[in-house]
Amino acid sequence: MNKQKAELERLDLMPVADLEFSCSRIFAEMEYVGMKLDVNKWLEQANDRERNADRFEKALNEYILDNPNKYNNFIDRQLNLFESGFKTNITWSSPKKVLDVLLSSGIKVDSVNEKIR
């Protein structure tokens, strides 16, 4: 435990640890007892977020296509009979692809993963 505390102090994470520790009892009780959930409201919010995600993905793709000089590597120039215009070759749910786009934009990040070590 002393090693963990020393590491938290070294990384200046003691305030975060204190917050987590103060919430742990509440989370344990919620896990044991459960909690009320308005399922309809939950599903409504989930649907709203999915629509927003689709809208944001479309906007990101349009931005890439509107800036071909900067993002040429991310544009699929293969045409087909069923769609007009070019598409991007970016899978926005792929951390590696997103990282590639950010780095090519001059945004220096180490990772876009949820878990960072």
N, C-alpha and C positions, 0 to 999 in steps of 0.2 A: 504494500500500500504506500509506503514511503517513496518507492520508485515512481509510482504513478503520480503522486503529488508533486514530486520534483519535476517530472516531465510536464505536468500541467503548468507549473510555475514557469518553467523554461519557455514554454510556448505561449505564455501569457493567457492561459485558458481557465484560470481559476474562477473568474466570474461566470463563465459558461458552465463549469462543473457545479458551482453553487446553485445556479438556476436549475440544472438537471436534477440535482440531489433534492432540492426543495419540491420538485414536481413528482418525484418517483413514488411517493406514498399515494398521491392522488391517482396516478396512472395505475398503480397496483389495485386500488379500490375499483376503478372503472373496469379493469380487466376481470376482477372477481365478481362484481355486482352487475356490470353492464351499464348501458346508458340509453336514454330515449333517443330515437332517431326518427325524424320525419322523412320517411322513405320518398314520398312524392317530391318534397323540396330538394332532397339529396339528388334524385334523378334529374330534376329540372336544372339544378346547378351543373351536374355532370354534362348534360346535353348542351348547355350554354358554353361551357368550357371547350367542348369538342368543336362546336361551331366557331368559336374564337380561334382555336388552334388551326382549323382549316383556313380561316381568313388570314391569319398571320403567315401560314405557310405559303399561301398564294401571293401575299405581298412580298415575302422574301424572294420567291422565285421570280416575280416581276422585276424586283430590284436587280437581281443577277442578270436577267435578260436585257434590262435597260442599260447595263454597264458592261458590254461585251469586251471592251479593251482591258478592263481590270479583271474580269472573271471568265475569260475565254475557256479556261480548263474545266469550268463547271457547266458549260453549255453543250447540250447534245444537239448536234446539227443534222442528225439523221431525220429526214422527213418521211412521212407515211401518207397513205391515201385517206386516212380517217380523221386526221387532225391537221390544222394549219399552224405554221410557225414552228419555232424551235422550242425545246423544253430544257429544263436544267437536269443534270444527272446527279443531283444532290438528294440523298436520303436524310431528311432533317432529323430523323430519330437516331441517326448514327453519330455517336460522339466523335468518331474519327473524321467523318465528312464535315461536321460543324467546325471542328478544330481546324481543318484545312482551310475552310472558308474564312474563318476569323484571322488566321495567320496571313493569308493572302491579302486580307484587308488592312494589314498592319496592326492588328490588335493582338498583342502578345499575351497569351495565356498558356499555362502549363497543361491544363486539362479542362474538359467540359463535362466530365463524368460527375455523377452525383457523389460518388465515393472518392475521396482524395486521401492519399496516404502521406 
